[in-house]
Amino acid sequence: MLFPNGESVARRPGRPRDDAREREILAVVLEVLREGDADGVTFEEVARRAHASKRTLYRRWSTTREMIVAAIKSGPAAANSPEPIDTGSLRGDLLALLERLEATMAEGGPLSLTIMQAGLRDPELCEHIESTAGPTGARLPADVIRNAIDRAELPETVDPFAYEEVAAAVLIIRRLNGLTSDAAYRRALTDSVLLPALRSGVAAGQAGIFSGHPTPATPTDERTRSRP
């Protein structure tokens, strides 16, 4: 389990929420995330840094996942539009998703990369982020796929693997290496890689890294490992 304190906690009745105080607490959550990874976000640590009681946190969030998602929504994902992406074409939708992901990473900086890594390690957190702060652009939404099929832009056998394995990964790698991923690059990525792969209709047989349920590694056979 990624979050040792992620168990559900019954909320207790109390005074009405103080929005300013909540923003302060969420800023502390983001501070902890910036310093390491989501493992460090516990009720105890956030309460200590925010000079708050754990009861104050429990009144607002039942789990650390809920608290992290609230912090993401208040920070790196604050500019995200919760509306579905529907530009009228598959190409336009893919470009819009990549643009949204790029904007989120630019807004959050290194913190966004930490959040994405945490989502990879904890599929439930990934699902929370995608459903409440997204669509983030890291995953190919089901409605985008369905609309493209209805427009005869994709076959019924389309597999989102190509997008969910490649799109976010390459943008992250380029950002980490100081390379551009501007509009021209995103068009090239869409036209030369993503569209042809999605239109192929070939089943990958596994789920992509940003799918929310990535296919785990297969243990290497002992006999294979022992070969010289």
Buried (B, 14 or more C-beta within 10 A) or exposed (E): EBBEBBEEBEEEEEEEEEEEEBEEBBBBBBBBBEEEBBBEBBBEBBBEBBEBEBEBBBBBBBBBBBBBBBBBBBBBBEEBEEEEBEBEEBBEBBBBBBBBBBBBBEBBEEBBBBBBEBBBEBBBBBBBBBEBBBBBBBBBBEEBBEBBBEEEBBBEEBBBBBBBBBBBBBBBEBBEEEEEBEEEBBBEBBEEBBBEBBBBEBEBEBBBBBBBEBBEEEEEEEEEEEEE
